[in-house]
Amino acid sequence: MTTEAQSMLLRAERPITSIAFARRSPRSMLRYLPNPKTTPFTFGYLVVLLATTLVLVFADPVVTDRLLQLSSTDAHNLWRRPLTSLLSSAIWLPGESWLPYALIFAVAVAPLERRFGARRTALVFFAGHIVATLATELPVMALINAHVLPNSAGHWLDIGVSYGFFTTAGALVFLLPGRVRLAALAATEAFIAAIWLSDDPASLDSVVTLLGHAFAAHFGLLVCGPWLREGIRRPSPDSAG
């Protein structure tokens, strides 16, 4: 195992950085904010989300509505333009809500990137976004084709980064030690339930979103987290010393 791989393995065995925030001074915590040097993926993604949020605020509503409709990963768009909708849906935020997501990214995405790098973090994030979207919208598409659901069920607006976020959060939960992992998992489940209850819990789109959030979090916990740790324990032959 190379020195770099050994160093990454040691970092993976330590509690995640965000858990140690409470023991640090406010000034020292500034270095954990997303920045282009230590967390280029997180920082760059937040810049993109800020730009699209400003578009929603200042552009013509007719134009923004059309952009959101084309980017939505609803069943209709996935059938007609799967790649475009899967990629573009993750660059928009619902409403004018950039600051809360900046905090969410700083707490959940940036710590993963500091430990495993931009490439692995981006892979986890987008894998969760794509897999959770397909896992929830393909059944909707099948039910529409079987005439169980009306055609209108394939046209609701489905945008945002929550599936990617919950996947990275699930991966971070896996990396936590013992009882802290159980507490973090319970907090994640409660957060997912709170999001569902704060919306219209009886509506079909809310139920689909709930299932997507739960699927993304457990995909990160059961698949991405073990993959990240195993990738450090068993480096590729080219990098082995």
BELNOR-V127769 format. One record per residue. RES is the residue in one small letter. PHI is phi in degrees with one decimal (NA if undefined). PSI is psi as a letter, one per 40 degrees, with the letter a starting at -180 (NA if undefined). Layout:
{{RES & PHI & PSI} {RES & PHI & PSI}}
This chain:
{{m & NA & h} {t & -72.7 & i} {t & -60.5 & d} {e & -63.2 & d} {a & -65.4 & d} {q & -62.5 & d} {s & -63.3 & d} {m & -65.3 & d} {l & -64.8 & d} {l & -63.8 & d} {r & -67.2 & d} {a & -67.9 & d} {e & -81.3 & e} {r & -82.2 & i} {p & -58.2 & i} {i & -63.7 & i} {t & -58.6 & d} {s & -63.6 & d} {i & -67.6 & d} {a & -88.1 & e} {f & -58.1 & d} {a & -64.8 & d} {r & -95.6 & e} {r & -115.6 & i} {s & -71.8 & i} {p & -56.2 & d} {r & -68.7 & d} {s & -69.8 & d} {m & -71.7 & e} {l & -61.4 & d} {r & -70.6 & e} {y & -90.5 & e} {l & -70.7 & i} {p & -57.3 & h} {n & -148.7 & i} {p & -67.8 & e} {k & -87.6 & d} {t & -93.0 & d} {t & -135.0 & g} {p & -63.8 & d} {f & -66.1 & d} {t & -61.5 & d} {f & -64.5 & d} {g & -63.6 & d} {y & -66.2 & d} {l & -65.2 & d} {v & -64.0 & d} {v & -62.1 & d} {l & -65.3 & d} {l & -64.4 & d} {a & -63.0 & d} {t & -69.5 & d} {t & -65.4 & d} {l & -64.6 & d} {v & -61.3 & d} {l & -64.0 & d} {v & -77.6 & d} {f & -106.8 & e} {a & -79.3 & i} {d & -61.0 & h} {p & -56.0 & d} {v & -63.5 & d} {v & -67.8 & d} {t & -66.3 & d} {d & -61.1 & d} {r & -66.8 & d} {l & -62.7 & d} {l & -67.7 & d} {q & -63.9 & d} {l & -71.1 & d} {s & -88.0 & e} {s & -62.5 & i} {t & -96.8 & f} {d & -73.3 & i} {a & -60.6 & d} {h & -62.5 & d} {n & -67.6 & d} {l & -62.6 & d} {w & -74.7 & d} {r & -88.5 & d} {r & -141.0 & g} {p & -61.6 & d} {l & -67.0 & d} {t & -61.8 & d} {s & -69.4 & d} {l & -62.6 & d} {l & -79.9 & d} {s & -76.9 & d} {s & -65.4 & d} {a & -89.4 & e} {i & -110.9 & e} {w & -119.2 & i} {l & -114.5 & i} {p & -70.4 & h} {g & 75.6 & a} {e & -98.4 & g} {s & -125.0 & f} {w & -70.0 & d} {l & -59.7 & d} {p & -59.5 & d} {y & -72.2 & d} {a & -61.6 & d} {l & -65.8 & d} {i & -60.8 & d} {f & -64.7 & d} {a & -65.2 & d} {v & -86.2 & d} {a & -109.5 & d} {v & -88.6 & d} {a & -59.9 & d} {p & -59.2 & d} {l & -65.2 & d} {e & -68.5 & d} {r & -61.7 & d} {r & -87.4 & d} {f & -116.4 & e} {g & 92.6 & i} {a & -68.0 & d} {r & -65.4 & d} {r & -66.1 & d} {t & -64.0 & d} {a & -62.3 & d} {l & -64.5 & d} {v & -62.3 & d} {f & -60.7 & d} {f & -75.9 & d} {a & -62.3 & d} {g & -64.5 & d} {h & -60.8 & d} {i & -73.2 & d} {v & -65.0 & d} {a & -66.7 & d} {t & -63.6 & d} {l & -65.8 & d} {a & -66.2 & d} {t & -100.0 & d} {e & -85.7 & d} {l & -63.6 & d} {p & -61.9 & d} {v & -61.1 & d} {m & -60.7 & d} {a & -65.4 & d} {l & -69.0 & d} {i & -66.6 & d} {n & -63.7 & d} {a & -87.2 & e} {h & 64.3 & f} {v & -82.0 & d} {l & -108.9 & i} {p & -72.1 & i} {n & -60.3 & d} {s & -63.3 & d} {a & -67.4 & e} {g & -95.8 & e} {h & -125.9 & e} {w & -75.5 & i} {l & -76.6 & h} {d & -129.8 & g} {i & -133.2 & i} {g & 122.6 & i} {v & -113.2 & e} {s & -65.4 & d} {y & -64.9 & d} {g & -64.0 & d} {f & -62.4 & d} {f & -67.1 & d} {t & -67.5 & d} {t & -65.6 & d} {a & -63.2 & d} {g & -63.3 & d} {a & -64.0 & d} {l & -66.0 & d} {v & -60.3 & d} {f & -60.7 & d} {l & -80.6 & e} {l & -76.9 & i} {p & -82.7 & i} {g & 32.6 & b} {r & -67.4 & d} {v & -62.5 & d} {r & -61.4 & d} {l & -63.9 & d} {a & -64.9 & d} {a & -67.1 & d} {l & -65.0 & d} {a & -63.3 & d} {a & -64.8 & d} {t & -64.2 & d} {e & -62.2 & d} {a & -65.6 & d} {f & -64.1 & d} {i & -62.1 & d} {a & -65.6 & d} {a & -64.7 & d} {i & -61.7 & d} {w & -63.6 & d} {l & -70.1 & d} {s & -75.3 & e} {d & -94.6 & a} {d & -104.7 & g} {p & -62.7 & e} {a & -85.9 & e} {s & -78.5 & i} {l & -66.2 & d} {d & -65.9 & d} {s & -67.2 & d} {v & -66.2 & d} {v & -63.3 & d} {t & -63.7 & d} {l & -57.9 & d} {l & -64.2 & d} {g & -64.5 & d} {h & -62.9 & d} {a & -65.1 & d} {f & -62.7 & d} {a & -62.4 & d} {a & -63.2 & d} {h & -77.1 & d} {f & -65.0 & d} {g & -65.3 & d} {l & -69.6 & d} {l & -94.5 & d} {v & -116.2 & d} {c & -72.6 & d} {g & -59.5 & d} {p & -60.2 & d} {w & -63.8 & d} {l & -63.3 & d} {r & -68.8 & d} {e & -66.9 & d} {g & -64.1 & d} {i & -81.4 & d} {r & -67.3 & d} {r & -124.8 & g} {p & -65.6 & i} {s & -64.8 & i} {p & -56.9 & d} {d & -68.4 & d} {s & -99.2 & e} {a & -71.3 & i} {g & -97.4 & NA}}
